[in-house]
């Protein structure tokens, strides 16, 4: 079985607090995982590119995990910075990065998604248009 446990996601008491890298290491030590899933809040709080956030992605890269991330277009520029910092870390963006089809082909959400997609380690999960 391939496992991607949800780690420190929005709505959890551990969301974007100190110790995220240690918690990810702990999950990876206790379970045979291929990666982890991280659901982000609506607003970008800067955590992905903070020392704490980058330390978590460093753990994922060192352990050859896949980062499966769900968030709004507000997070995509920071996610692109994470991808550039850890080029060997595969990153999956859920739900087309929630770019909204009704906003058109020149929407900020789609532009952010396409910009993030130039990073070779970012893949976009095409689960449907919103």
N, C-alpha and C positions, 0 to 999 in steps of 0.2 A: 504494500500500500504506500502510495506517495502522500506525504503529509506536509501541509502548509498551515501550521497553527496560527491563529490570530494572536498577535503580540502587541501589547500596549496601545490598543486602538482607541479612537474617540469613543467616549462613553464609559471607558474603564477607569478605575481609580489610578492606574499607572500611566495614563495618557500624558505623554510629554513631561514626565517628572524625572528627577535624577535616578540613575541606576538602570537605564534602558539597556545598555550594552551588556551589563551583568545578567539581566533578566533573559535576554536573547541567548546568551551563552548557557544559562541554566536550562532553558527549554531544549536547546540543541544537545546538551549533555544527557538529558533524561530521555529524549525521544530521538528516533531516527527520522530526521526531517530533511526534505529537499529544499525547503525555503520557509518563508514566513509571510503572513499577510498583515498589512498595516493599513487600517482605515483612518483617514484624516478627517478632521473637522472641516466645516465649511470655510472658515477664515484661516488664512495662512498666518501662523504665529511665529514663523521663522525657525521652527525647531529642526527641520530637515537639515539645514546648513549650520546649525549651532554646534558647538563642541560635543554636546550630548548626542545629538542626532547623527553627526558624522562618526562618532565612536560606535554607534549601533551598526551603521552601514559598514564600518571597518571590520567588525566582528563577522558580519554576513559575508564580506569578501574573503576574509581569512579562512572561513569555514566552507567556502564554495557553495553558499546558499543562494537561492533566488529570492529577490525582494519583490513581493507582489503588493502593489500599492494602489489604493483607491482614494481619489481626492478630486476636488474641483480644479478647473483650469488655473485658479489662483496659486496652486502649488507647483505647476509644471516647470516654471523657470528654476525653482529651487531643486526640483527633482533632476533637472538637466545638470545642475552643478554637482549633485551627488554622483550622477553617472560619469561625468568628466573626472571627478576625483577618484572614483573606483571603476576604471574601465573594464576590469575583469568581472564585475558584479552584474549579472543579468537582472534587469528591472522590468517588471510587467506592470503596465498602467491599465487599470480596470476600466471597463465601460467607456472606451474611447475618450478617457479623460473627462468625461461628462460634457464634451463639446455638444452644444445643442443645435440640431439640424435646422430648426426654424430660424436660427440667427443668421443663417446663410454661410456661403463659402468664405466670406471675408470677415467672419466674426472673430473677436479676440480669443475666444475659447479654441476655435479651430486653428488659428495662427499659433497659439501657444502649444497646442498639441503637435502640429507639424514641426515647429522649432525643436521641441523635445525629441521628436522622432529622428532627428539627424544624428543623435548619439547612437553609435552602433550597438550599444548594450541596452537600449530601451526598446521594448516591444509593446505594442498596444493591443489589448484584448478587445476585439470587436464584438461586443455582446449586444449591440443595438444602438440606434440613434435615439436621442432623447427629445 
